[in-house]
Amino acid sequence: MAVKGTPREILSGISGSASPGEVLAMMGPSGSGKTTLLSMLGGRATAADGCISYNDEPFGKSLKRR
């Protein structure tokens, strides 16, 4: 269990791509953070603490457009 305020890596070694016209599914048990992850990636929610990065680059509008 992580101590509050201690940085921790949530996802590691994840890769993937989606081409136009493809349908993707995210599956997991209730309460596992699926909606939160999608909200964060879509820019609809912000991190209260910490930071979101992609390949050590801060996640922002320019990365979201890619």
PDBQT receptor file of N, H, CA, C and O in Angstrom, charges set to zero:
ATOM      1  N   MET A   1       0.847  -1.185   0.000  1.00  0.00    +0.000 N 
ATOM      2  CA  MET A   1       0.000   0.000   0.000  1.00  0.00    +0.000 C 
ATOM      3  C   MET A   1       0.886   1.240   0.000  1.00  0.00    +0.000 C 
ATOM      4  O   MET A   1       1.818   1.342   0.798  1.00  0.00    +0.000 OA
ATOM      5  N   ALA A   2       0.597   2.178  -0.889  1.00  0.00    +0.000 N 
ATOM      6  H   ALA A   2      -0.160   2.095  -1.538  1.00  0.00    +0.000 HD
ATOM      7  CA  ALA A   2       1.377   3.406  -0.995  1.00  0.00    +0.000 C 
ATOM      8  C   ALA A   2       0.970   4.381   0.111  1.00  0.00    +0.000 C 
ATOM      9  O   ALA A   2      -0.206   4.483   0.464  1.00  0.00    +0.000 OA
ATOM     10  N   VAL A   3       1.945   5.083   0.643  1.00  0.00    +0.000 N 
ATOM     11  H   VAL A   3       2.900   5.000   0.357  1.00  0.00    +0.000 HD
ATOM     12  CA  VAL A   3       1.703   6.097   1.658  1.00  0.00    +0.000 C 
ATOM     13  C   VAL A   3       1.215   7.358   0.949  1.00  0.00    +0.000 C 
ATOM     14  O   VAL A   3       1.732   7.714  -0.110  1.00  0.00    +0.000 OA
ATOM     15  N   LYS A   4       0.232   8.027   1.523  1.00  0.00    +0.000 N 
ATOM     16  H   LYS A   4      -0.188   7.737   2.383  1.00  0.00    +0.000 HD
ATOM     17  CA  LYS A   4      -0.303   9.236   0.894  1.00  0.00    +0.000 C 
ATOM     18  C   LYS A   4       0.810  10.246   0.674  1.00  0.00    +0.000 C 
ATOM     19  O   LYS A   4       1.590  10.534   1.582  1.00  0.00    +0.000 OA
ATOM     20  N   GLY A   5       0.877  10.779  -0.538  1.00  0.00    +0.000 N 
ATOM     21  H   GLY A   5       0.244  10.545  -1.275  1.00  0.00    +0.000 HD
ATOM     22  CA  GLY A   5       1.902  11.756  -0.878  1.00  0.00    +0.000 C 
ATOM     23  C   GLY A   5       3.141  11.139  -1.497  1.00  0.00    +0.000 C 
ATOM     24  O   GLY A   5       4.016  11.863  -1.972  1.00  0.00    +0.000 OA
ATOM     25  N   THR A   6       3.233   9.813  -1.501  1.00  0.00    +0.000 N 
ATOM     26  H   THR A   6       2.521   9.226  -1.115  1.00  0.00    +0.000 HD
ATOM     27  CA  THR A   6       4.373   9.135  -2.105  1.00  0.00    +0.000 C 
ATOM     28  C   THR A   6       4.103   8.933  -3.591  1.00  0.00    +0.000 C 
ATOM     29  O   THR A   6       3.085   8.343  -3.953  1.00  0.00    +0.000 OA
ATOM     30  N   PRO A   7       5.014   9.419  -4.480  1.00  0.00    +0.000 N 
ATOM     31  CA  PRO A   7       4.795   9.210  -5.920  1.00  0.00    +0.000 C 
ATOM     32  C   PRO A   7       4.776   7.723  -6.248  1.00  0.00    +0.000 C 
ATOM     33  O   PRO A   7       5.526   6.939  -5.667  1.00  0.00    +0.000 OA
ATOM     34  N   ARG A   8       3.920   7.349  -7.173  1.00  0.00    +0.000 N 
ATOM     35  H   ARG A   8       3.311   7.986  -7.645  1.00  0.00    +0.000 HD
ATOM     36  CA  ARG A   8       3.875   5.959  -7.604  1.00  0.00    +0.000 C 
ATOM     37  C   ARG A   8       3.494   5.916  -9.083  1.00  0.00    +0.000 C 
ATOM     38  O   ARG A   8       2.754   6.766  -9.577  1.00  0.00    +0.000 OA
ATOM     39  N   GLU A   9       4.004   4.936  -9.752  1.00  0.00    +0.000 N 
ATOM     40  H   GLU A   9       4.605   4.245  -9.350  1.00  0.00    +0.000 HD
ATOM     41  CA  GLU A   9       3.711   4.745 -11.162  1.00  0.00    +0.000 C 
ATOM     42  C   GLU A   9       2.475   3.872 -11.273  1.00  0.00    +0.000 C 
ATOM     43  O   GLU A   9       2.430   2.774 -10.718  1.00  0.00    +0.000 OA
ATOM     44  N   ILE A  10       1.473   4.359 -11.992  1.00  0.00    +0.000 N 
ATOM     45  H   ILE A  10       1.510   5.250 -12.443  1.00  0.00    +0.000 HD
ATOM     46  CA  ILE A  10       0.214   3.635 -12.110  1.00  0.00    +0.000 C 
ATOM     47  C   ILE A  10       0.278   2.614 -13.242  1.00  0.00    +0.000 C 
ATOM     48  O   ILE A  10      -0.068   1.448 -13.048  1.00  0.00    +0.000 OA
ATOM     49  N   LEU A  11       0.718   3.045 -14.418  1.00  0.00    +0.000 N 
ATOM     50  H   LEU A  11       0.999   3.992 -14.576  1.00  0.00    +0.000 HD
ATOM     51  CA  LEU A  11       0.833   2.161 -15.575  1.00  0.00    +0.000 C 
ATOM     52  C   LEU A  11       2.265   2.184 -16.080  1.00  0.00    +0.000 C 
ATOM     53  O   LEU A  11       2.916   3.229 -16.053  1.00  0.00    +0.000 OA
ATOM     54  N   SER A  12       2.754   1.064 -16.531  1.00  0.00    +0.000 N 
ATOM     55  H   SER A  12       2.226   0.215 -16.552  1.00  0.00    +0.000 HD
ATOM     56  CA  SER A  12       4.120   0.980 -17.041  1.00  0.00    +0.000 C 
ATOM     57  C   SER A  12       4.164  -0.016 -18.189  1.00  0.00    +0.000 C 
ATOM     58  O   SER A  12       3.498  -1.050 -18.145  1.00  0.00    +0.000 OA
ATOM     59  N   GLY A  13       4.949   0.294 -19.220  1.00  0.00    +0.000 N 
ATOM     60  H   GLY A  13       5.490   1.134 -19.255  1.00  0.00    +0.000 HD
ATOM     61  CA  GLY A  13       5.134  -0.636 -20.322  1.00  0.00    +0.000 C 
ATOM     62  C   GLY A  13       3.879  -0.863 -21.153  1.00  0.00    +0.000 C 
ATOM     63  O   GLY A  13       3.680  -1.946 -21.704  1.00  0.00    +0.000 OA
ATOM     64  N   ILE A  14       3.034   0.157 -21.243  1.00  0.00    +0.000 N 
ATOM     65  H   ILE A  14       3.196   1.036 -20.795  1.00  0.00    +0.000 HD
ATOM     66  CA  ILE A  14       1.795   0.049 -21.992  1.00  0.00    +0.000 C 
ATOM     67  C   ILE A  14       1.983   0.692 -23.365  1.00  0.00    +0.000 C 
ATOM     68  O   ILE A  14       2.546   1.781 -23.473  1.00  0.00    +0.000 OA
ATOM     69  N   SER A  15       1.516   0.024 -24.400  1.00  0.00    +0.000 N 
ATOM     70  H   SER A  15       1.059  -0.861 -24.312  1.00  0.00    +0.000 HD
ATOM     71  CA  SER A  15       1.563   0.625 -25.731  1.00  0.00    +0.000 C 
ATOM     72  C   SER A  15       0.333   0.177 -26.503  1.00  0.00    +0.000 C 
ATOM     73  O   SER A  15      -0.312  -0.814 -26.161  1.00  0.00    +0.000 OA
ATOM     74  N   GLY A  16       0.028   0.918 -27.538  1.00  0.00    +0.000 N 
ATOM     75  H   GLY A  16       0.552   1.723 -27.816  1.00  0.00    +0.000 HD
ATOM     76  CA  GLY A  16      -1.113   0.563 -28.356  1.00  0.00    +0.000 C 
ATOM     77  C   GLY A  16      -1.430   1.667 -29.331  1.00  0.00    +0.000 C 
ATOM     78  O   GLY A  16      -0.865   2.759 -29.262  1.00  0.00    +0.000 OA
ATOM     79  N   SER A  17      -2.323   1.381 -30.224  1.00  0.00    +0.000 N 
ATOM     80  H   SER A  17      -2.782   0.494 -30.279  1.00  0.00    +0.000 HD
ATOM     81  CA  SER A  17      -2.756   2.390 -31.188  1.00  0.00    +0.000 C 
ATOM     82  C   SER A  17      -4.185   2.080 -31.610  1.00  0.00    +0.000 C 
ATOM     83  O   SER A  17      -4.662   0.952 -31.478  1.00  0.00    +0.000 OA
ATOM     84  N   ALA A  18      -4.845   3.090 -32.111  1.00  0.00    +0.000 N 
ATOM     85  H   ALA A  18      -4.458   4.006 -32.219  1.00  0.00    +0.000 HD
ATOM     86  CA  ALA A  18      -6.204   2.936 -32.614  1.00  0.00    +0.000 C 
ATOM     87  C   ALA A  18      -6.292   3.656 -33.945  1.00  0.00    +0.000 C 
ATOM     88  O   ALA A  18      -5.989   4.845 -34.041  1.00  0.00    +0.000 OA
ATOM     89  N   SER A  19      -6.698   2.946 -34.945  1.00  0.00    +0.000 N 
ATOM     90  H   SER A  19      -6.944   1.980 -34.867  1.00  0.00    +0.000 HD
ATOM     91  CA  SER A  19      -6.866   3.530 -36.273  1.00  0.00    +0.000 C 
ATOM     92  C   SER A  19      -8.300   4.007 -36.446  1.00  0.00    +0.000 C 
ATOM     93  O   SER A  19      -9.208   3.503 -35.785  1.00  0.00    +0.000 OA
ATOM     94  N   PRO A  20      -8.507   4.977 -37.330  1.00  0.00    +0.000 N 
ATOM     95  CA  PRO A  20      -9.877   5.440 -37.574  1.00  0.00    +0.000 C 
ATOM     96  C   PRO A  20     -10.779   4.274 -37.972  1.00  0.00    +0.000 C 
ATOM     97  O   PRO A  20     -10.394   3.421 -38.772  1.00  0.00    +0.000 OA
ATOM     98  N   GLY A  21     -11.979   4.252 -37.405  1.00  0.00    +0.000 N 
ATOM     99  H   GLY A  21     -12.291   4.945 -36.756  1.00  0.00    +0.000 HD
ATOM    100  CA  GLY A  21     -12.950   3.212 -37.718  1.00  0.00    +0.000 C 
ATOM    101  C   GLY A  21     -12.874   1.996 -36.822  1.00  0.00    +0.000 C 
ATOM    102  O   GLY A  21     -13.747   1.131 -36.891  1.00  0.00    +0.000 OA
ATOM    103  N   GLU A  22     -11.851   1.904 -35.977  1.00  0.00    +0.000 N 
ATOM    104  H   GLU A  22     -11.142   2.607 -35.921  1.00  0.00    +0.000 HD
ATOM    105  CA  GLU A  22     -11.733   0.760 -35.068  1.00  0.00    +0.000 C 
ATOM    106  C   GLU A  22     -12.554   1.003 -33.807  1.00  0.00    +0.000 C 
ATOM    107  O   GLU A  22     -12.747   2.142 -33.382  1.00  0.00    +0.000 OA
ATOM    108  N   VAL A  23     -13.023  -0.066 -33.230  1.00  0.00    +0.000 N 
ATOM    109  H   VAL A  23     -12.866  -0.992 -33.574  1.00  0.00    +0.000 HD
ATOM    110  CA  VAL A  23     -13.735  -0.005 -31.960  1.00  0.00    +0.000 C 
ATOM    111  C   VAL A  23     -12.860  -0.666 -30.910  1.00  0.00    +0.000 C 
ATOM    112  O   VAL A  23     -12.397  -1.791 -31.096  1.00  0.00    +0.000 OA
ATOM    113  N   LEU A  24     -12.636   0.035 -29.808  1.00  0.00    +0.000 N 
ATOM    114  H   LEU A  24     -13.013   0.949 -29.657  1.00  0.00    +0.000 HD
ATOM    115  CA  LEU A  24     -11.823  -0.492 -28.711  1.00  0.00    +0.000 C 
ATOM    116  C   LEU A  24     -12.688  -0.634 -27.472  1.00  0.00    +0.000 C 
ATOM    117  O   LEU A  24     -13.687   0.069 -27.319  1.00  0.00    +0.000 OA
ATOM    118  N   ALA A  25     -12.308  -1.531 -26.601  1.00  0.00    +0.000 N 
ATOM    119  H   ALA A  25     -11.497  -2.102 -26.725  1.00  0.00    +0.000 HD
ATOM    120  CA  ALA A  25     -13.031  -1.733 -25.351  1.00  0.00    +0.000 C 
ATOM    121  C   ALA A  25     -12.052  -1.717 -24.187  1.00  0.00    +0.000 C 
ATOM    122  O   ALA A  25     -10.947  -2.250 -24.283  1.00  0.00    +0.000 OA
ATOM    123  N   MET A  26     -12.468  -1.106 -23.095  1.00  0.00    +0.000 N 
ATOM    124  H   MET A  26     -13.367  -0.674 -23.017  1.00  0.00    +0.000 HD
ATOM    125  CA  MET A  26     -11.687  -1.134 -21.862  1.00  0.00    +0.000 C 
ATOM    126  C   MET A  26     -12.527  -1.906 -20.858  1.00  0.00    +0.000 C 
ATOM    127  O   MET A  26     -13.659  -1.531 -20.551  1.00  0.00    +0.000 OA
ATOM    128  N   MET A  27     -11.958  -2.976 -20.357  1.00  0.00    +0.000 N 
ATOM    129  H   MET A  27     -11.039  -3.280 -20.605  1.00  0.00    +0.000 HD
ATOM    130  CA  MET A  27     -12.721  -3.836 -19.454  1.00  0.00    +0.000 C 
ATOM    131  C   MET A  27     -12.028  -3.922 -18.100  1.00  0.00    +0.000 C 
ATOM    132  O   MET A  27     -10.801  -3.865 -18.009  1.00  0.00    +0.000 OA
ATOM    133  N   GLY A  28     -12.814  -4.056 -17.075  1.00  0.00    +0.000 N 
ATOM    134  H   GLY A  28     -13.810  -4.102 -17.149  1.00  0.00    +0.000 HD
ATOM    135  CA  GLY A  28     -12.288  -4.208 -15.730  1.00  0.00    +0.000 C 
ATOM    136  C   GLY A  28     -13.432  -4.194 -14.737  1.00  0.00    +0.000 C 
ATOM    137  O   GLY A  28     -14.562  -3.851 -15.083  1.00  0.00    +0.000 OA
ATOM    138  N   PRO A  29     -13.138  -4.566 -13.507  1.00  0.00    +0.000 N 
ATOM    139  CA  PRO A  29     -14.191  -4.605 -12.492  1.00  0.00    +0.000 C 
ATOM    140  C   PRO A  29     -14.667  -3.205 -12.118  1.00  0.00    +0.000 C 
ATOM    141  O   PRO A  29     -13.979  -2.212 -12.354  1.00  0.00    +0.000 OA
ATOM    142  N   SER A  30     -15.832  -3.152 -11.542  1.00  0.00    +0.000 N 
ATOM    143  H   SER A  30     -16.391  -3.959 -11.351  1.00  0.00    +0.000 HD
ATOM    144  CA  SER A  30     -16.406  -1.900 -11.074  1.00  0.00    +0.000 C 
ATOM    145  C   SER A  30     -15.456  -1.228 -10.079  1.00  0.00    +0.000 C 
ATOM    146  O   SER A  30     -14.918  -1.878  -9.182  1.00  0.00    +0.000 OA
ATOM    147  N   GLY A  31     -15.260   0.069 -10.249  1.00  0.00    +0.000 N 
ATOM    148  H   GLY A  31     -15.697   0.597 -10.977  1.00  0.00    +0.000 HD
ATOM    149  CA  GLY A  31     -14.407   0.812  -9.323  1.00  0.00    +0.000 C 
ATOM    150  C   GLY A  31     -12.930   0.749  -9.634  1.00  0.00    +0.000 C 
ATOM    151  O   GLY A  31     -12.116   1.194  -8.825  1.00  0.00    +0.000 OA
ATOM    152  N   SER A  32     -12.558   0.206 -10.790  1.00  0.00    +0.000 N 
ATOM    153  H   SER A  32     -13.220  -0.155 -11.447  1.00  0.00    +0.000 HD
ATOM    154  CA  SER A  32     -11.131   0.058 -11.110  1.00  0.00    +0.000 C 
ATOM    155  C   SER A  32     -10.527   1.287 -11.784  1.00  0.00    +0.000 C 
ATOM    156  O   SER A  32      -9.320   1.318 -12.026  1.00  0.00    +0.000 OA
ATOM    157  N   GLY A  33     -11.341   2.302 -12.094  1.00  0.00    +0.000 N 
ATOM    158  H   GLY A  33     -12.321   2.276 -11.898  1.00  0.00    +0.000 HD
ATOM    159  CA  GLY A  33     -10.811   3.546 -12.629  1.00  0.00    +0.000 C 
ATOM    160  C   GLY A  33     -10.914   3.702 -14.138  1.00  0.00    +0.000 C 
ATOM    161  O   GLY A  33     -10.231   4.548 -14.715  1.00  0.00    +0.000 OA
ATOM    162  N   LYS A  34     -11.739   2.918 -14.778  1.00  0.00    +0.000 N 
ATOM    163  H   LYS A  34     -12.294   2.231 -14.310  1.00  0.00    +0.000 HD
ATOM    164  CA  LYS A  34     -11.873   2.995 -16.239  1.00  0.00    +0.000 C 
ATOM    165  C   LYS A  34     -12.360   4.373 -16.673  1.00  0.00    +0.000 C 
ATOM    166  O   LYS A  34     -11.757   4.988 -17.553  1.00  0.00    +0.000 OA
ATOM    167  N   THR A  35     -13.416   4.857 -16.084  1.00  0.00    +0.000 N 
ATOM    168  H   THR A  35     -13.905   4.357 -15.370  1.00  0.00    +0.000 HD
ATOM    169  CA  THR A  35     -13.972   6.160 -16.450  1.00  0.00    +0.000 C 
ATOM    170  C   THR A  35     -13.004   7.276 -16.110  1.00  0.00    +0.000 C 
ATOM    171  O   THR A  35     -12.866   8.227 -16.880  1.00  0.00    +0.000 OA
ATOM    172  N   THR A  36     -12.339   7.182 -14.986  1.00  0.00    +0.000 N 
ATOM    173  H   THR A  36     -12.451   6.410 -14.361  1.00  0.00    +0.000 HD
ATOM    174  CA  THR A  36     -11.361   8.197 -14.604  1.00  0.00    +0.000 C 
ATOM    175  C   THR A  36     -10.215   8.252 -15.604  1.00  0.00    +0.000 C 
ATOM    176  O   THR A  36      -9.798   9.340 -16.003  1.00  0.00    +0.000 OA
ATOM    177  N   LEU A  37      -9.703   7.103 -16.014  1.00  0.00    +0.000 N 
ATOM    178  H   LEU A  37     -10.043   6.220 -15.690  1.00  0.00    +0.000 HD
ATOM    179  CA  LEU A  37      -8.623   7.068 -16.996  1.00  0.00    +0.000 C 
ATOM    180  C   LEU A  37      -9.059   7.717 -18.303  1.00  0.00    +0.000 C 
ATOM    181  O   LEU A  37      -8.329   8.536 -18.861  1.00  0.00    +0.000 OA
ATOM    182  N   LEU A  38     -10.241   7.357 -18.795  1.00  0.00    +0.000 N 
ATOM    183  H   LEU A  38     -10.834   6.691 -18.342  1.00  0.00    +0.000 HD
ATOM    184  CA  LEU A  38     -10.727   7.946 -20.040  1.00  0.00    +0.000 C 
ATOM    185  C   LEU A  38     -10.956   9.449 -19.905  1.00  0.00    +0.000 C 
ATOM    186  O   LEU A  38     -10.680  10.196 -20.843  1.00  0.00    +0.000 OA
ATOM    187  N   SER A  39     -11.447   9.900 -18.769  1.00  0.00    +0.000 N 
ATOM    188  H   SER A  39     -11.671   9.294 -18.007  1.00  0.00    +0.000 HD
ATOM    189  CA  SER A  39     -11.645  11.333 -18.536  1.00  0.00    +0.000 C 
ATOM    190  C   SER A  39     -10.321  12.078 -18.514  1.00  0.00    +0.000 C 
ATOM    191  O   SER A  39     -10.220  13.181 -19.049  1.00  0.00    +0.000 OA
ATOM    192  N   MET A  40      -9.311  11.488 -17.904  1.00  0.00    +0.000 N 
ATOM    193  H   MET A  40      -9.393  10.591 -17.469  1.00  0.00    +0.000 HD
ATOM    194  CA  MET A  40      -7.989  12.116 -17.848  1.00  0.00    +0.000 C 
ATOM    195  C   MET A  40      -7.366  12.187 -19.244  1.00  0.00    +0.000 C 
ATOM    196  O   MET A  40      -6.827  13.225 -19.628  1.00  0.00    +0.000 OA
ATOM    197  N   LEU A  41      -7.436  11.103 -19.996  1.00  0.00    +0.000 N 
ATOM    198  H   LEU A  41      -7.874  10.260 -19.683  1.00  0.00    +0.000 HD
ATOM    199  CA  LEU A  41      -6.859  11.076 -21.335  1.00  0.00    +0.000 C 
ATOM    200  C   LEU A  41      -7.602  12.003 -22.288  1.00  0.00    +0.000 C 
ATOM    201  O   LEU A  41      -7.002  12.564 -23.204  1.00  0.00    +0.000 OA
ATOM    202  N   GLY A  42      -8.894  12.163 -22.078  1.00  0.00    +0.000 N 
ATOM    203  H   GLY A  42      -9.381  11.707 -21.333  1.00  0.00    +0.000 HD
ATOM    204  CA  GLY A  42      -9.690  13.042 -22.919  1.00  0.00    +0.000 C 
ATOM    205  C   GLY A  42      -9.615  14.499 -22.523  1.00  0.00    +0.000 C 
ATOM    206  O   GLY A  42     -10.184  15.358 -23.196  1.00  0.00    +0.000 OA
ATOM    207  N   GLY A  43      -8.911  14.790 -21.425  1.00  0.00    +0.000 N 
ATOM    208  H   GLY A  43      -8.449  14.093 -20.877  1.00  0.00    +0.000 HD
ATOM    209  CA  GLY A  43      -8.762  16.171 -20.977  1.00  0.00    +0.000 C 
ATOM    210  C   GLY A  43      -9.989  16.719 -20.283  1.00  0.00    +0.000 C 
ATOM    211  O   GLY A  43     -10.085  17.930 -20.084  1.00  0.00    +0.000 OA
ATOM    212  N   ARG A  44     -10.928  15.873 -19.909  1.00  0.00    +0.000 N 
ATOM    213  H   ARG A  44     -10.850  14.889 -20.071  1.00  0.00    +0.000 HD
ATOM    214  CA  ARG A  44     -12.139  16.326 -19.236  1.00  0.00    +0.000 C 
ATOM    215  C   ARG A  44     -11.945  16.455 -17.724  1.00  0.00    +0.000 C 
ATOM    216  O   ARG A  44     -12.729  17.120 -17.046  1.00  0.00    +0.000 OA
ATOM    217  N   ALA A  45     -10.915  15.824 -17.212  1.00  0.00    +0.000 N 
ATOM    218  H   ALA A  45     -10.278  15.284 -17.762  1.00  0.00    +0.000 HD
ATOM    219  CA  ALA A  45     -10.621  15.873 -15.778  1.00  0.00    +0.000 C 
ATOM    220  C   ALA A  45      -9.144  16.222 -15.618  1.00  0.00    +0.000 C 
ATOM    221  O   ALA A  45      -8.340  15.968 -16.514  1.00  0.00    +0.000 OA
ATOM    222  N   THR A  46      -8.800  16.793 -14.493  1.00  0.00    +0.000 N 
ATOM    223  H   THR A  46      -9.454  16.998 -13.765  1.00  0.00    +0.000 HD
ATOM    224  CA  THR A  46      -7.406  17.131 -14.220  1.00  0.00    +0.000 C 
ATOM    225  C   THR A  46      -6.946  16.416 -12.963  1.00  0.00    +0.000 C 
ATOM    226  O   THR A  46      -7.752  16.052 -12.107  1.00  0.00    +0.000 OA
ATOM    227  N   ALA A  47      -5.656  16.224 -12.865  1.00  0.00    +0.000 N 
ATOM    228  H   ALA A  47      -5.001  16.520 -13.560  1.00  0.00    +0.000 HD
ATOM    229  CA  ALA A  47      -5.091  15.572 -11.689  1.00  0.00    +0.000 C 
ATOM    230  C   ALA A  47      -5.089  16.560 -10.524  1.00  0.00    +0.000 C 
ATOM    231  O   ALA A  47      -4.616  17.688 -10.663  1.00  0.00    +0.000 OA
ATOM    232  N   ALA A  48      -5.613  16.139  -9.383  1.00  0.00    +0.000 N 
ATOM    233  H   ALA A  48      -5.997  15.223  -9.270  1.00  0.00    +0.000 HD
ATOM    234  CA  ALA A  48      -5.603  16.984  -8.195  1.00  0.00    +0.000 C 
ATOM    235  C   ALA A  48      -4.167  17.127  -7.683  1.00  0.00    +0.000 C 
ATOM    236  O   ALA A  48      -3.752  18.214  -7.281  1.00  0.00    +0.000 OA
ATOM    237  N   ASP A  49      -3.433  16.052  -7.698  1.00  0.00    +0.000 N 
ATOM    238  H   ASP A  49      -3.770  15.169  -8.025  1.00  0.00    +0.000 HD
ATOM    239  CA  ASP A  49      -2.032  16.028  -7.279  1.00  0.00    +0.000 C 
ATOM    240  C   ASP A  49      -1.250  15.250  -8.314  1.00  0.00    +0.000 C 
ATOM    241  O   ASP A  49      -1.809  14.403  -9.011  1.00  0.00    +0.000 OA
ATOM    242  N   GLY A  50       0.018  15.523  -8.419  1.00  0.00    +0.000 N 
ATOM    243  H   GLY A  50       0.472  16.211  -7.853  1.00  0.00    +0.000 HD
ATOM    244  CA  GLY A  50       0.862  14.756  -9.321  1.00  0.00    +0.000 C 
ATOM    245  C   GLY A  50       0.830  15.290 -10.738  1.00  0.00    +0.000 C 
ATOM    246  O   GLY A  50       0.378  16.407 -10.990  1.00  0.00    +0.000 OA
ATOM    247  N   CYS A  51       1.313  14.482 -11.649  1.00  0.00    +0.000 N 
ATOM    248  H   CYS A  51       1.680  13.574 -11.444  1.00  0.00    +0.000 HD
ATOM    249  CA  CYS A  51       1.363  14.899 -13.040  1.00  0.00    +0.000 C 
ATOM    250  C   CYS A  51       1.103  13.698 -13.941  1.00  0.00    +0.000 C 
ATOM    251  O   CYS A  51       1.269  12.546 -13.541  1.00  0.00    +0.000 OA
ATOM    252  N   ILE A  52       0.702  13.995 -15.137  1.00  0.00    +0.000 N 
ATOM    253  H   ILE A  52       0.568  14.931 -15.462  1.00  0.00    +0.000 HD
ATOM    254  CA  ILE A  52       0.482  12.964 -16.141  1.00  0.00    +0.000 C 
ATOM    255  C   ILE A  52       1.522  13.184 -17.219  1.00  0.00    +0.000 C 
ATOM    256  O   ILE A  52       1.672  14.297 -17.724  1.00  0.00    +0.000 OA
ATOM    257  N   SER A  53       2.244  12.128 -17.574  1.00  0.00    +0.000 N 
ATOM    258  H   SER A  53       2.122  11.224 -17.164  1.00  0.00    +0.000 HD
ATOM    259  CA  SER A  53       3.260  12.264 -18.612  1.00  0.00    +0.000 C 
ATOM    260  C   SER A  53       3.143  11.113 -19.598  1.00  0.00    +0.000 C 
ATOM    261  O   SER A  53       2.602  10.050 -19.294  1.00  0.00    +0.000 OA
ATOM    262  N   TYR A  54       3.666  11.364 -20.784  1.00  0.00    +0.000 N 
ATOM    263  H   TYR A  54       4.105  12.228 -21.031  1.00  0.00    +0.000 HD
ATOM    264  CA  TYR A  54       3.664  10.387 -21.861  1.00  0.00    +0.000 C 
ATOM    265  C   TYR A  54       5.067  10.364 -22.426  1.00  0.00    +0.000 C 
ATOM    266  O   TYR A  54       5.513  11.347 -23.017  1.00  0.00    +0.000 OA
ATOM    267  N   ASN A  55       5.773   9.253 -22.252  1.00  0.00    +0.000 N 
ATOM    268  H   ASN A  55       5.410   8.454 -21.772  1.00  0.00    +0.000 HD
ATOM    269  CA  ASN A  55       7.183   9.154 -22.648  1.00  0.00    +0.000 C 
ATOM    270  C   ASN A  55       8.000  10.302 -22.054  1.00  0.00    +0.000 C 
ATOM    271  O   ASN A  55       8.790  10.938 -22.752  1.00  0.00    +0.000 OA
ATOM    272  N   ASP A  56       7.804  10.555 -20.777  1.00  0.00    +0.000 N 
ATOM    273  H   ASP A  56       7.163  10.038 -20.211  1.00  0.00    +0.000 HD
ATOM    274  CA  ASP A  56       8.490  11.602 -20.018  1.00  0.00    +0.000 C 
ATOM    275  C   ASP A  56       8.199  13.013 -20.520  1.00  0.00    +0.000 C 
ATOM    276  O   ASP A  56       8.935  13.943 -20.191  1.00  0.00    +0.000 OA
ATOM    277  N   GLU A  57       7.147  13.191 -21.304  1.00  0.00    +0.000 N 
ATOM    278  H   GLU A  57       6.549  12.436 -21.572  1.00  0.00    +0.000 HD
ATOM    279  CA  GLU A  57       6.725  14.501 -21.783  1.00  0.00    +0.000 C 
ATOM    280  C   GLU A  57       5.396  14.818 -21.106  1.00  0.00    +0.000 C 
ATOM    281  O   GLU A  57       4.492  13.983 -21.104  1.00  0.00    +0.000 OA
ATOM    282  N   PRO A  58       5.264  16.024 -20.526  1.00  0.00    +0.000 N 
ATOM    283  CA  PRO A  58       3.990  16.356 -19.866  1.00  0.00    +0.000 C 
ATOM    284  C   PRO A  58       2.814  16.221 -20.829  1.00  0.00    +0.000 C 
ATOM    285  O   PRO A  58       2.895  16.635 -21.985  1.00  0.00    +0.000 OA
ATOM    286  N   PHE A  59       1.735  15.644 -20.346  1.00  0.00    +0.000 N 
ATOM    287  H   PHE A  59       1.670  15.307 -19.407  1.00  0.00    +0.000 HD
ATOM    288  CA  PHE A  59       0.540  15.456 -21.158  1.00  0.00    +0.000 C 
ATOM    289  C   PHE A  59      -0.184  16.786 -21.278  1.00  0.00    +0.000 C 
ATOM    290  O   PHE A  59      -0.552  17.389 -20.269  1.00  0.00    +0.000 OA
ATOM    291  N   GLY A  60      -0.388  17.243 -22.495  1.00  0.00    +0.000 N 
ATOM    292  H   GLY A  60      -0.089  16.754 -23.314  1.00  0.00    +0.000 HD
ATOM    293  CA  GLY A  60      -1.077  18.515 -22.716  1.00  0.00    +0.000 C 
ATOM    294  C   GLY A  60      -1.835  18.477 -24.023  1.00  0.00    +0.000 C 
ATOM    295  O   GLY A  60      -2.027  17.417 -24.619  1.00  0.00    +0.000 OA
ATOM    296  N   LYS A  61      -2.263  19.646 -24.459  1.00  0.00    +0.000 N 
ATOM    297  H   LYS A  61      -2.107  20.507 -23.975  1.00  0.00    +0.000 HD
ATOM    298  CA  LYS A  61      -3.078  19.740 -25.670  1.00  0.00    +0.000 C 
ATOM    299  C   LYS A  61      -2.347  19.211 -26.895  1.00  0.00    +0.000 C 
ATOM    300  O   LYS A  61      -2.959  18.569 -27.748  1.00  0.00    +0.000 OA
ATOM    301  N   SER A  62      -1.045  19.470 -26.995  1.00  0.00    +0.000 N 
ATOM    302  H   SER A  62      -0.548  19.992 -26.301  1.00  0.00    +0.000 HD
ATOM    303  CA  SER A  62      -0.310  19.020 -28.180  1.00  0.00    +0.000 C 
ATOM    304  C   SER A  62      -0.239  17.488 -28.244  1.00  0.00    +0.000 C 
ATOM    305  O   SER A  62      -0.343  16.913 -29.328  1.00  0.00    +0.000 OA
ATOM    306  N   LEU A  63      -0.066  16.828 -27.106  1.00  0.00    +0.000 N 
ATOM    307  H   LEU A  63       0.019  17.295 -26.226  1.00  0.00    +0.000 HD
ATOM    308  CA  LEU A  63      -0.068  15.365 -27.094  1.00  0.00    +0.000 C 
ATOM    309  C   LEU A  63      -1.456  14.810 -27.334  1.00  0.00    +0.000 C 
ATOM    310  O   LEU A  63      -1.612  13.772 -27.979  1.00  0.00    +0.000 OA
ATOM    311  N   LYS A  64      -2.449  15.483 -26.827  1.00  0.00    +0.000 N 
ATOM    312  H   LYS A  64      -2.323  16.326 -26.304  1.00  0.00    +0.000 HD
ATOM    313  CA  LYS A  64      -3.830  15.030 -26.994  1.00  0.00    +0.000 C 
ATOM    314  C   LYS A  64      -4.225  15.017 -28.476  1.00  0.00    +0.000 C 
ATOM    315  O   LYS A  64      -4.969  14.141 -28.917  1.00  0.00    +0.000 OA
ATOM    316  N   ARG A  65      -3.727  15.985 -29.232  1.00  0.00    +0.000 N 
ATOM    317  H   ARG A  65      -3.122  16.697 -28.873  1.00  0.00    +0.000 HD
ATOM    318  CA  ARG A  65      -4.041  16.067 -30.667  1.00  0.00    +0.000 C 
ATOM    319  C   ARG A  65      -3.437  14.911 -31.443  1.00  0.00    +0.000 C 
ATOM    320  O   ARG A  65      -3.985  14.507 -32.468  1.00  0.00    +0.000 OA
ATOM    321  N   ARG A  66      -2.318  14.371 -30.977  1.00  0.00    +0.000 N 
ATOM    322  H   ARG A  66      -1.873  14.700 -30.144  1.00  0.00    +0.000 HD
ATOM    323  CA  ARG A  66      -1.668  13.254 -31.669  1.00  0.00    +0.000 C 
ATOM    324  C   ARG A  66      -2.523  12.033 -31.527  1.00  0.00    +0.000 C 
ATOM    325  O   ARG A  66      -2.168  10.969 -32.035  1.00  0.00    +0.000 OA
TER     326      ARG A  66
